[in-house]
Amino acid sequence: MTTDNLDALVKQLAGAKKYRAIGISEDTVRDILITELERQPNEKAAIQSAKRKLHEVMALYLGDPDYERAVHELEAAFATDKATAGETNAVKATCAQLMAIHDSTRERLPLLDTFYAQIFAVTGTPETVLDIACALNPLAIPWMGLPENAQFYAYDIHQQRVDFLNAYFTLQGIGGGAFNRDILVQYPVESGDVAFLLKEIHRMEKRRKGIVLPLLDALEVRWIVLSSPTKSRTGRRTMKDTYQQQVQGLLADRDWSITEIEFENELIYCVDKNAHE
Ligand SMILES: C[S@@+](CC[C@H](N)C(=O)[O-])C[C@H]1O[C@@H](n2cnc3c(N)ncnc32)[C@H](O)[C@@H]1O
């Protein structure tokens, strides 16, 4: 396929009705298309397979709020808390309502008071966080207990989500920013103390087997906090052993120390890349 044909196909897939409004990363579409053109017997099969992979990678079925309304709700909540001298009740309530709209963050809501405290008891409280494939997880910042000078860098491939998170960061007064960046195509250039890569490894490895370890190697952080779901999306099947084997296999060749923390629905791995230096 010529470069011009590939460019046209990238535009066509990224411009599909379900992706046009949200602003999907063209890097992601191109990378998936190139891989499928190499793997599949012909162009038609490659395009079909690329569409299926994009559907899984974008995972729009996990849920999204109305982002414009969400910004107004957050503005109102921050104004309420400001008027009540430093309260965080309204902001926390609004963040929780918004997190409830996406499956990954909804599952964590009952645990929020202890989730990050338990993780940071292992890693130390970070000053700089990278949240990789973040979706709405940065809305949990009010529960993280980060220091005042904290920097929070968030990466996703959904422009609407990224714009919304930047509006939230401004209201929250936290440094860093959200970026529309496919971190499997362009590794984060920012360095930090802790990188979160929560509940996405299994999907990334489906996109292309072996894609995650080079990302883990490239991350300029001491700690990587990985997680996998322990149940299927419906909650009916246990996935713990399957995904645990996947993570153990992934990390087998690295001399990194791993501390596991098991929560309801999610198994966390705090990976210390410097443990044996
Ligand atoms: C299952 S959600 C997980 C969200 C979050 N990590 C959590 O656990 O709450 C996956 C998110 O990763 C994003 N994503 C998938 N592949 C990505 C990539 N290669 N680079 C950046 N973001 C990605 C998707 O757009 C989606 O918002």
The ligand as an SDF file (V2000), in Angstrom:
LIG
                    3D

 27 29  0  0  0  0  0  0  0  0999 V2000
   -9.8740    0.3840   30.5980 C   0  0  0  0  0  0  0  0  0  0  0  0
   -9.5840    2.0970   30.5140 S   0  0  0  0  0  0  0  0  0  0  0  0
   -8.5610    2.1420   31.9680 C   0  0  0  0  0  0  0  0  0  0  0  0
   -8.6090    3.4510   32.6190 C   0  0  0  0  0  0  0  0  0  0  0  0
   -7.7530    3.6740   33.8430 C   0  0  0  0  0  0  0  0  0  0  0  0
   -6.3820    3.2480   33.6600 N   0  0  0  0  0  0  0  0  0  0  0  0
   -8.3710    3.0470   35.0600 C   0  0  0  0  0  0  0  0  0  0  0  0
   -7.9630    1.9420   35.4200 O   0  0  0  0  0  0  0  0  0  0  0  0
   -9.2550    3.6480   35.6330 O   0  0  0  0  0  0  0  0  0  0  0  0
   -8.3920    2.2540   29.2360 C   0  0  0  0  0  0  0  0  0  0  0  0
   -8.0840    3.6650   28.7580 C   0  0  0  0  0  0  0  0  0  0  0  0
   -6.8290    3.6270   28.0760 O   0  0  0  0  0  0  0  0  0  0  0  0
   -6.8730    4.4140   26.9200 C   0  0  0  0  0  0  0  0  0  0  0  0
   -5.8400    3.8510   26.0320 N   0  0  0  0  0  0  0  0  0  0  0  0
   -5.8610    2.6460   25.4180 C   0  0  0  0  0  0  0  0  0  0  0  0
   -4.7300    2.4550   24.7260 N   0  0  0  0  0  0  0  0  0  0  0  0
   -3.9560    3.5590   24.9190 C   0  0  0  0  0  0  0  0  0  0  0  0
   -2.6640    3.9350   24.4440 C   0  0  0  0  0  0  0  0  0  0  0  0
   -1.9710    3.1430   23.6430 N   0  0  0  0  0  0  0  0  0  0  0  0
   -2.1680    5.1400   24.8220 N   0  0  0  0  0  0  0  0  0  0  0  0
   -2.8850    5.9530   25.6390 C   0  0  0  0  0  0  0  0  0  0  0  0
   -4.1280    5.6400   26.1100 N   0  0  0  0  0  0  0  0  0  0  0  0
   -4.6520    4.4520   25.7570 C   0  0  0  0  0  0  0  0  0  0  0  0
   -8.3090    4.2710   26.4370 C   0  0  0  0  0  0  0  0  0  0  0  0
   -8.7060    5.3540   25.6390 O   0  0  0  0  0  0  0  0  0  0  0  0
   -9.0710    4.2320   27.7800 C   0  0  0  0  0  0  0  0  0  0  0  0
   -9.4190    5.5230   28.1930 O   0  0  0  0  0  0  0  0  0  0  0  0
  1  2  1  0
  2  3  1  0
  2 10  1  0
  3  4  1  0
  4  5  1  0
  5  6  1  0
  5  7  1  0
  7  8  2  0
  7  9  1  0
 10 11  1  0
 11 12  1  0
 11 26  1  0
 12 13  1  0
 13 14  1  0
 13 24  1  0
 14 15  1  0
 14 23  1  0
 15 16  2  0
 16 17  1  0
 17 18  1  0
 17 23  2  0
 18 19  1  0
 18 20  2  0
 20 21  1  0
 21 22  2  0
 22 23  1  0
 24 25  1  0
 24 26  1  0
 26 27  1  0
M  CHG  2   2   1   9  -1
M  END
$$$$
